[in-house]
Protein backbone atom coordinates (compact mmCIF):
# COMPACT_ATOMS: atom_id res chain seq x y z
CA UNK A 1 0.00 0.00 0.00
CA UNK A 2 1.22 3.50 -0.79
CA UNK A 3 0.82 5.96 2.08
CA UNK A 4 1.16 9.73 1.89
CA UNK A 5 2.09 10.49 5.51
CA UNK A 6 5.36 12.05 4.34
CA UNK A 7 3.47 14.57 2.18
CA UNK A 8 1.92 16.27 5.20
CA UNK A 9 5.30 16.61 6.90
CA UNK A 10 6.92 17.93 3.71
CA UNK A 11 4.12 20.48 3.34
CA UNK A 12 4.65 21.65 6.93
CA UNK A 13 8.43 21.80 6.47
CA UNK A 14 7.90 24.01 3.38
CA UNK A 15 5.21 26.09 5.11
CA UNK A 16 2.69 25.31 2.34
CA UNK A 17 -0.95 24.69 3.20
CA UNK A 18 -3.40 22.46 1.37
CA UNK A 19 -5.35 25.61 0.56
CA UNK A 20 -2.27 27.09 -1.13
CA UNK A 21 -1.74 23.88 -3.13
CA UNK A 22 -5.29 24.15 -4.43
CA UNK A 23 -5.50 27.92 -5.04
CA UNK A 24 -1.94 28.81 -6.06
CA UNK A 25 -0.61 25.61 -7.62
CA UNK A 26 -3.72 24.04 -9.16
CA UNK A 27 -3.60 20.76 -7.24
CA UNK A 28 -7.04 19.16 -7.29
CA UNK A 29 -8.88 19.18 -3.97
CA UNK A 30 -10.24 15.71 -4.73
CA UNK A 31 -6.70 14.39 -5.26
CA UNK A 32 -5.64 15.80 -1.87
CA UNK A 33 -8.65 14.15 -0.23
CA UNK A 34 -7.69 10.86 -1.86
CA UNK A 35 -4.11 11.25 -0.59
CA UNK A 36 -5.41 11.91 2.93
CA UNK A 37 -7.23 8.55 2.67
CA UNK A 38 -4.18 6.84 1.08
CA UNK A 39 -6.30 6.13 -2.00
CA UNK A 40 -5.20 6.05 -5.65
CA UNK A 41 -4.06 9.33 -7.17
CA UNK A 42 -2.76 10.25 -10.60
CA UNK A 43 0.91 10.26 -11.48
CA UNK A 44 0.34 13.78 -12.80
CA UNK A 45 -0.58 14.88 -9.26
CA UNK A 46 2.54 13.27 -7.81
CA UNK A 47 4.68 14.89 -10.50
CA UNK A 48 3.13 18.31 -9.85
CA UNK A 49 3.62 17.99 -6.07
CA UNK A 50 7.29 17.16 -6.58
CA UNK A 51 7.65 20.24 -8.81
CA UNK A 52 5.88 22.53 -6.34
CA UNK A 53 7.71 21.21 -3.28
CA UNK A 54 11.09 20.79 -5.03
CA UNK A 55 11.30 17.29 -3.62
CA UNK A 56 11.62 13.65 -4.58
CA UNK A 57 8.82 11.10 -4.64
CA UNK A 58 10.19 9.57 -1.42
CA UNK A 59 9.51 12.87 0.33
CA UNK A 60 5.75 12.64 -0.24
CA UNK A 61 4.92 8.94 -0.28
CA UNK A 62 6.20 5.54 0.76
CA UNK A 63 5.39 1.89 0.22
CA UNK A 64 4.23 -0.12 3.21
CA UNK A 65 3.54 -3.83 2.66
CA UNK A 66 -0.03 -4.98 3.13
CA UNK A 67 -0.70 -7.43 5.93
CA UNK A 68 -0.82 -10.99 4.56
CA UNK A 69 -4.02 -11.89 6.40
CA UNK A 70 -7.17 -9.99 7.24
CA UNK A 71 -8.59 -10.01 10.79
CA UNK A 72 -10.99 -12.86 9.88
CA UNK A 73 -8.05 -15.15 9.04
CA UNK A 74 -8.45 -15.09 5.25
CA UNK A 75 -5.84 -13.89 2.80
CA UNK A 76 -6.09 -10.23 1.87
CA UNK A 77 -6.83 -9.45 -1.79
CA UNK A 78 -3.27 -8.20 -2.27
CA UNK A 79 -1.76 -11.50 -1.13
CA UNK A 80 -4.15 -13.38 -3.41
CA UNK A 81 -2.96 -11.20 -6.30
CA UNK A 82 0.64 -11.99 -5.42
CA UNK A 83 -0.12 -15.70 -5.86
CA UNK A 84 -1.80 -15.16 -9.21
CA UNK A 85 1.04 -12.88 -10.40
CA UNK A 86 3.51 -15.69 -9.74
CA UNK A 87 1.77 -17.77 -12.39
CA UNK A 88 2.89 -15.36 -15.12
N, C-alpha and C positions, 0 to 999 in steps of 0.2 A: 504494500500500500504506500502511496506517496502522501506525505504529510507536509503541510505548509507552515508549521510552527516557526521555522526560521524566518519566514517572510515578515511576521509581525515584529520580531526583534530587529531585523534589518531596517524596517520602516522607522521604528523608534530610534535606532542608532543614527539614522539620516534625518530625523526630525520631519518626517513626511507622514501626513495623516491619510487615511483612506479617502476622506473628502477631497483632499488635494489630488490624489491619484485619479479620482473620477473627474473632477472639474478642470484641473490644469493639464493632466496628461492623457485624458481620454480612455482610461481603463474602465471597462464595463463594470457597473455595480453588480450585475448578476454574476460575473466571473469572480469578483471579490467574495461574494456570498458563498459561491461554490468552494472557493479556497478555504474559507472559514470552516466549512463542513468537510474539508479534505475530499471533495468530489472532483470529478474530471473537469479539467479546464483546457482551453486551447493552447497549442504551442505558441501561437501568436501572442497570447497574453503573457506567457512566460518570457518570451523574447522581449516584449515591450517593457516588462518589469525590470529585466536585467539592464536594458538601455537606460531607463529612468533612474534606477538606483546605482548604476555603474558598478554592478556586481556580477558574480558568477551564479550559475544555476544552483550550486550547492549552498549559496547564501540565502535562498528563498524556499528551498524544498529539500526533502530527503526521503530515501526509501527506507521503510521499516517492514520487515517480513510479516506476512499475515500469520496468525496462529494456525497450526495445522489442524486443530479440531475446534468445533464450536462447543458451547457449553452443554449441549445435549448429547455430546459424545460422537457426533457424526463428523465426517470430514467437511471442511469448509469448501465452498465452491472453488476457491483459488487452488487448494491442494488437489482437488479433482481435476482441474485443468492442467496441473503440472503432470499428472499421470497421463492424460491424453496427449499432451505435447510430446512426451517421451516416445510415443508411438511413431512420430514423424521422423 
